[in-house]
Amino acid sequence: MRAILAALLLTVSVSANAAVPPLDDATRTLLRDVYKELVEINTTDSAGDNTKAAEAMAARLKAAGFTDVDVLVSAPRKGNLIARFKGTGKQKPLLLLAHLDVVEARREDWSTDPFKLVEQDGWFYGRGSADDKAMAAIWIVTLIRMKQAGFVPNRDIIVALTSDEETGGPNNGVSWLLANHRDKIDAGLAINEGGGGAMRQGKYLFNGIGASEKVYVTFGLEVKNKGGHSSVPQKINAIYQLAEALVRLSRYQFPVKLNEVTRNFFLRMSAVEEDPQVAADMRALGSKDDPAAAARLSEFPPHNARLRTTCVATMLQGGHAENALPQSAKATINCRILPGEDAEEVKKTLVSVLAEPAIEVTWIQRAKPSVPSPLDPAIMTPVEQVTGEFWPGIPVIPQMGTGASDSLYLRNAGIPSYGVSGLFNEIGESRAHGRDERVGVQQLYDATQFLYELVRRLSS
């Protein structure tokens, strides 16, 4: 651990001048055209058409000479593109994954039309510009570039652009492909969203690689009683019972538990953290359990989410009339469980913390756990090499996603999956799922070069 830390401290003292090879004019034009086409095809769940987007990308690949291209439709408007670039077969295939669907976006909420790609002040704006049509466009362009260059990979390279990642549909997207067309996406390794670079005021800090994710579960809470007239209050009130229990939950913290990914995260982050106390606490947790350091880091919500399982109230409903005592009060609790923890035990803990026998706790969304992908040199070394060449002095930091992605289905199917994009963004600036979603223009071009070179090395 000391040797790793010393190396990290040395790297961040080096000037982080970018050395990314610029895109040639033809590739830049192709990327913009593909990116624009994808962003401007509405692929929301309510009114969008993923099949249209998949067919548009299939047409581009076929025009470039690819013959092994399929659009597989699992449900109306839920098309998935699968394209294969044949290699020599010396290694198991490499899967390049991105999703076509995007979350909803209302024109009145945005300063630009969310379904028009707008370039402004060094940014590309549009729904899906970051999540996840940037990677989708890059993968299409990567295949076309490799075909044009006459590159012969030592493994098949599979691009899968899928449906319903944002809605978690079990009958579409990656889960459907694995259940019905496993042979088309079976691979020895996958690259997906879930990683990326971090900047602070334009200064590049680190390039992240996602190797694990917390587990998404949701519980419903409900208290029922006989109610009555509001002019005659009772000591037992469903709303008060639920409210007091929720306050107890708000004060509870699950125990700190670190794993290979999170220990590496804190160790490597300590070398780029500017606050001396935060850096010292990260360094301590990188090598051993330190309750005092964990307590201080828990004051920062992003770090707290990495340290432990979290459960939080997200929705509330109670009563049926303003002049009646409530007969029912309900709450929704969303939990993000650490990899390896038992969701049933989390439910038991929840019941204990609420400490209200009148509350019925039920499952709304059951756990879909997945094991972390190992920090294997076969993926870590190429990512670190290309990162070091493109952004000298910038470390690669393993990350555990506090959200969820389709990587969980791949990991559960025995396909190690890693979040790698090379797409840098300001810390705290992400607008994915939000208003005026955007990506830096230069950052998109640089990520295109980064992923092209990474795929080339993983396939050579």
C-alpha positions in Angstrom: 0.0 0.0 0.0 2.8 2.4 0.8 4.5 1.8 -2.5 1.2 2.4 -4.4 0.6 5.6 -2.5 4.2 6.9 -3.1 3.7 6.3 -6.8 0.4 8.1 -6.8 1.9 11.1 -5.0 4.6 11.2 -7.6 2.2 11.1 -10.6 -0.1 13.9 -9.4 3.0 16.1 -8.9 3.6 15.8 -12.7 2.1 18.4 -15.0 -1.3 17.1 -16.3 -0.9 18.5 -19.8 -3.2 16.7 -22.2 -1.4 14.8 -25.0 -4.6 13.4 -26.6 -4.1 12.9 -30.4 -6.5 15.2 -32.1 -9.3 13.8 -34.2 -8.8 14.1 -38.0 -11.4 16.1 -39.8 -13.2 13.1 -41.3 -13.5 11.3 -38.0 -14.7 14.5 -36.3 -17.4 15.0 -38.9 -18.5 11.4 -38.7 -18.7 11.5 -34.9 -20.8 14.7 -34.9 -23.1 13.3 -37.6 -23.7 10.0 -35.6 -24.0 11.8 -32.3 -26.5 14.4 -33.7 -28.6 11.7 -35.3 -28.8 9.7 -32.0 -29.6 12.7 -29.9 -32.3 13.9 -32.3 -34.1 10.6 -32.3 -36.5 10.6 -29.3 -35.9 7.4 -27.3 -37.9 8.2 -24.1 -40.1 5.5 -22.7 -43.3 7.5 -23.2 -43.0 8.6 -26.8 -39.7 7.5 -28.1 -38.6 4.8 -30.5 -35.4 2.9 -29.7 -35.9 0.7 -32.8 -35.6 3.8 -35.0 -32.3 4.7 -33.4 -31.0 1.1 -33.6 -32.0 0.9 -37.3 -30.2 4.2 -38.0 -27.0 2.9 -36.5 -27.3 -0.4 -38.3 -27.6 1.5 -41.6 -24.4 3.4 -40.9 -22.5 0.2 -40.1 -23.8 -1.6 -43.2 -22.9 1.3 -45.3 -19.3 1.0 -43.9 -19.2 -2.7 -45.0 -20.3 -4.6 -41.9 -22.5 -7.6 -42.6 -23.0 -9.1 -39.2 -25.5 -6.5 -37.9 -28.8 -7.3 -36.3 -31.6 -5.2 -34.9 -33.4 -7.4 -32.3 -36.8 -6.1 -31.1 -38.0 -7.3 -27.8 -41.2 -5.2 -27.6 -42.7 -2.4 -29.7 -40.3 0.5 -30.0 -37.7 -1.5 -28.0 -35.0 -2.3 -30.6 -31.5 -3.4 -29.7 -28.6 -3.2 -32.1 -26.0 -6.0 -32.1 -23.0 -5.6 -34.4 -19.9 -7.9 -34.6 -16.5 -7.0 -36.0 -14.8 -10.4 -36.6 -11.3 -11.0 -35.3 -8.9 -13.9 -35.2 -10.5 -15.6 -32.2 -7.4 -15.7 -30.0 -9.3 -14.2 -27.2 -13.0 -14.3 -26.1 -15.0 -11.4 -27.6 -14.9 -7.9 -26.2 -18.4 -6.4 -25.7 -18.8 -2.6 -26.0 -22.1 -1.6 -24.4 -24.2 1.5 -24.4 -27.9 2.2 -24.0 -30.1 4.0 -26.5 -33.0 5.0 -24.2 -33.1 8.2 -22.3 -35.1 9.7 -19.5 -38.0 12.1 -20.1 -37.3 15.7 -21.0 -39.9 18.5 -21.2 -39.1 21.4 -23.6 -40.4 24.0 -21.1 -37.9 22.9 -18.6 -34.9 23.3 -20.9 -33.1 26.4 -22.2 -32.7 24.5 -25.6 -34.8 21.9 -27.4 -33.7 18.6 -25.6 -34.1 16.7 -28.8 -31.9 18.9 -30.9 -28.1 18.7 -30.6 -26.9 22.2 -29.8 -23.3 23.3 -29.6 -22.8 26.3 -27.4 -19.9 27.8 -25.5 -17.8 24.7 -25.7 -20.6 22.3 -24.8 -22.9 19.9 -26.6 -26.5 20.1 -25.2 -29.3 17.5 -25.6 -31.1 14.7 -23.8 -28.8 11.7 -23.8 -25.8 13.8 -24.8 -24.0 12.3 -21.7 -26.3 9.4 -20.7 -25.6 7.5 -22.8 -25.6 8.5 -26.5 -22.1 9.8 -26.2 -20.7 6.3 -25.7 -23.2 4.9 -28.2 -21.9 7.3 -30.9 -18.3 6.6 -30.0 -18.8 2.8 -30.3 -20.3 3.1 -33.8 -17.5 5.4 -34.9 -14.9 3.1 -33.3 -16.1 0.2 -35.4 -16.2 2.2 -38.6 -12.7 3.6 -38.0 -11.2 0.2 -37.3 -12.8 -1.2 -40.5 -11.5 1.7 -42.5 -8.0 1.3 -41.0 -7.9 -2.4 -41.9 -7.4 -3.3 -38.2 -7.5 -7.1 -37.5 -8.4 -7.7 -33.9 -7.3 -10.8 -32.0 -10.9 -11.2 -30.7 -14.4 -10.4 -32.0 -15.5 -6.9 -31.0 -19.2 -6.7 -30.3 -21.2 -3.5 -30.1 -24.5 -3.7 -28.3 -26.8 -0.6 -28.1 -29.7 -1.5 -26.0 -33.1 -0.5 -24.7 -34.7 0.2 -21.3 -31.6 0.7 -19.2 -33.2 3.8 -17.6 -36.5 2.0 -16.8 -34.9 -1.2 -15.7 -37.2 -3.2 -17.9 -36.6 -7.0 -17.2 -38.0 -8.0 -20.6 -35.9 -5.6 -22.7 -32.3 -4.6 -23.2 -29.4 -6.6 -21.8 -31.4 -8.9 -19.6 -33.6 -9.9 -22.6 -30.5 -10.4 -24.8 -28.8 -12.6 -22.3 -32.0 -14.7 -21.9 -32.8 -15.0 -25.6 -29.6 -14.2 -27.6 -26.7 -15.0 -25.3 -24.6 -16.1 -28.2 -24.8 -12.7 -29.8 -23.3 -10.8 -26.9 -21.3 -13.5 -25.0 -17.9 -12.1 -24.2 -14.9 -12.4 -22.0 -14.9 -8.7 -21.1 -17.3 -5.8 -21.4 -16.9 -2.0 -21.3 -19.9 0.0 -20.3 -20.9 3.4 -18.8 -20.3 3.8 -15.1 -16.8 5.3 -15.1 -15.3 8.6 -16.3 -12.9 11.4 -15.5 -13.2 14.1 -12.9 -12.2 17.7 -13.2 -12.2 20.6 -10.7 -12.4 24.0 -12.3 -11.0 22.6 -15.5 -8.1 20.8 -13.8 -8.0 17.1 -14.5 -7.9 15.0 -11.3 -8.4 11.3 -12.1 -9.9 8.9 -14.6 -12.4 6.6 -13.0 -13.0 2.9 -13.7 -16.3 1.4 -12.4 -15.8 -2.1 -11.1 -18.8 -2.6 -8.9 -22.2 -1.1 -8.0 -24.5 -0.9 -5.1 -27.7 -2.9 -5.2 -31.0 -1.1 -5.7 -34.0 -2.1 -3.6 -37.2 -0.3 -2.5 -39.5 -0.9 0.4 -43.1 0.2 1.1 -44.1 1.3 4.6 -47.8 1.5 5.6 -49.6 2.2 8.9 -53.4 1.5 9.1 -55.9 2.3 11.8 -59.6 3.0 12.1 -59.5 6.8 11.6 -62.4 8.9 12.8 -63.5 12.5 12.9 -60.8 15.2 13.0 -62.7 17.1 15.7 -62.0 14.2 18.1 -58.2 13.5 17.8 -57.0 10.1 19.1 -53.7 9.3 20.7 -52.9 6.8 18.0 -52.5 8.6 14.6 -51.2 6.8 11.5 -49.4 9.9 10.2 -47.6 10.5 13.5 -46.7 6.9 13.9 -45.1 6.8 10.5 -43.5 10.2 10.9 -41.8 9.3 14.2 -40.5 6.1 12.7 -39.1 8.0 9.7 -37.3 10.4 12.0 -35.6 7.4 13.7 -34.6 6.1 10.3 -33.1 9.5 9.3 -30.8 9.3 12.3 -29.6 5.8 11.7 -26.4 4.9 9.8 -25.7 1.4 8.6 -22.2 0.1 9.6 -19.1 1.0 7.5 -18.0 -1.8 5.2 -15.1 -1.5 2.7 -14.2 -3.8 -0.1 -11.3 -4.0 -2.7 -12.8 -1.4 -4.9 -13.7 1.2 -2.2 -10.4 0.8 -0.4 -8.5 1.4 -3.7 -10.8 4.4 -4.3 -10.0 6.1 -1.1 -6.3 5.3 -1.2 -5.9 6.7 -4.7 -8.2 9.6 -4.1 -6.1 10.7 -1.2 -3.4 11.7 -3.6 -5.6 14.2 -5.5 -7.7 15.4 -2.6 -6.9 19.1 -1.8 -8.2 19.1 1.8 -5.4 17.8 4.1 -7.8 16.3 6.6 -10.0 14.6 4.0 -6.8 13.3 2.3 -5.5 11.9 5.5 -8.8 10.2 6.3 -8.9 8.6 2.8 -5.4 7.4 3.2 -6.2 5.8 6.5 -9.2 4.0 5.1 -7.2 2.8 2.1 -5.2 0.5 4.3 -7.2 -0.3 7.5 -10.5 0.3 9.3 -10.4 3.6 11.0 -13.7 4.6 12.8 -12.7 8.2 13.3 -11.7 8.7 9.7 -14.9 7.0 8.5 -17.0 9.3 10.8 -15.4 12.4 9.3 -15.8 11.2 5.7 -19.4 10.3 6.4 -20.2 14.0 6.7 -19.7 14.2 2.9 -22.8 12.6 1.2 -20.9 11.1 -1.8 -18.3 9.5 0.5 -20.9 8.4 3.0 -22.7 6.5 0.1 -19.4 4.7 -0.6 -18.9 3.7 3.0 -22.1 2.0 3.8 -25.6 0.8 2.8 -28.0 3.7 2.7 -31.8 3.8 3.0 -33.8 7.0 2.5 -37.4 8.1 2.4 -38.3 9.2 -1.1 -42.1 9.4 -1.2 -44.9 10.1 1.4 -48.6 9.8 1.4 -51.2 10.0 4.2 -54.8 10.6 5.0 -57.9 10.8 2.8 -59.7 14.0 3.8 -58.8 17.2 5.6 -61.5 16.7 8.2 -60.8 13.1 9.0 -58.2 11.2 11.0 -55.9 9.3 8.7 -56.8 5.7 8.1 -53.5 5.1 6.3 -50.1 6.6 6.0 -47.5 5.3 3.5 -43.9 6.0 2.7 -41.4 4.7 0.1 -37.9 3.8 1.2 -35.2 3.4 -1.4 -32.0 1.6 -0.3 -28.7 1.2 -2.1 -27.1 -1.9 -0.6 -23.3 -2.6 -0.6 -22.2 -5.5 -2.8 -22.2 -8.7 -0.9 -24.7 -7.6 1.8 -28.0 -9.6 2.3 -31.1 -7.6 1.3 -33.2 -9.6 3.7 -30.9 -8.6 6.6 -31.3 -5.0 5.5 -35.0 -5.3 5.7 -34.7 -6.8 9.2 -32.5 -3.8 10.2 -35.1 -1.4 8.7 -37.9 -3.0 10.8 -35.7 -2.8 13.9 -34.8 0.9 13.3 -38.4 2.0 12.6 -39.4 0.4 15.9 -43.1 0.6 15.2 -45.0 -2.6 15.2 -47.9 -1.0 13.4 -45.8 -0.4 10.3 -46.0 -3.1 7.6 -42.8 -3.3 5.6 -43.1 -4.8 2.1 -41.0 -5.2 -0.9 -41.6 -2.9 -3.9 -38.3 -3.6 -5.8 -36.4 -6.7 -4.8 -32.6 -6.9 -4.9 -30.7 -7.7 -8.1 -27.2 -8.2 -6.6 -24.0 -8.6 -8.7 -20.5 -9.4 -7.6 -17.8 -6.8 -8.2 -15.6 -7.2 -11.3 -12.0 -7.9 -10.2 -9.4 -5.3 -10.6 -7.6 -7.5 -13.1 -4.3 -6.3 -14.7 -5.8 -7.4 -18.0 -8.1 -4.3 -17.9 -6.4 -2.1 -15.3 -3.0 -2.0 -17.1 -4.3 -0.9 -20.5 -6.6 1.7 -18.9 -3.7 3.1 -16.9 -1.3 3.0 -19.9 -3.6 4.9 -22.2 -4.7 7.3 -19.5 -1.0 8.0 -18.7 -0.2 8.7 -22.4 -3.2 10.9 -23.0 -3.2 12.8 -19.7 0.2 12.5 -18.1 0.2 12.4 -14.3 -3.5 11.5 -14.0 -4.2 8.4 -11.9 -6.8 5.8 -12.6 -9.2 5.3 -9.7 -11.5 2.3 -9.2 -15.0 3.3 -8.3 -18.1 1.6 -6.9 -21.2 3.1 -8.5 -23.8 4.3 -6.0 -26.4 4.0 -8.8 -27.0 1.1 -11.1 -26.4 0.1 -14.7 -26.8 -2.8 -17.0 -23.4 -4.1 -15.9 -25.1 -6.0 -13.1 -26.8 -8.3 -15.7 -23.5 -9.0 -17.4 -21.6 -9.6 -14.1 -24.4 -12.1 -13.0 -24.0 -13.8 -16.4 -20.2 -14.3 -15.7 -19.1 -11.4 -18.0 -16.8 -9.0 -16.1 -17.9 -5.5 -16.9 -16.2 -2.2 -16.3 -17.3 1.4 -16.5 -14.7 3.2 -18.6 -15.4 6.2 -20.8 -12.5 8.7 -20.6 -15.1 11.4 -20.6 -14.1 14.1 -18.1 -16.6 16.2 -16.3 -16.6 18.8 -13.5 -17.1 17.2 -10.0 -20.7 17.9 -9.0 -21.6 19.1 -12.5 -23.3 16.1 -14.0 -26.7 16.9 -15.5 -27.6 13.4 -16.6 -31.3 12.9 -16.1 -31.6 16.7 -15.4 -32.2 20.0 -17.1 -29.9 21.1 -19.9 -27.9 17.8 -20.0 -24.5 18.5 -21.6 -21.0 17.2 -22.5 -17.9 19.2 -23.2 -17.1 19.3 -26.9 -13.4 18.8 -26.4 -14.0 16.1 -23.8 -16.2 14.2 -26.2 -13.5 14.3 -28.9 -10.8 13.2 -26.4 -13.0 10.4 -25.1 -13.4 9.2 -28.7 -9.7 8.9 -29.1 -9.2 7.4 -25.6 -11.8 4.6 -26.2 -10.5 3.9 -29.7 -7.0 3.3 -28.4 -8.2 1.3 -25.4 -10.3 -1.0 -27.6 -7.4 -1.4 -30.0 -5.0 -2.4 -27.1 -7.6 -4.8 -25.6 -7.9 -6.4 -29.0 -4.2 -6.7 -30.0 
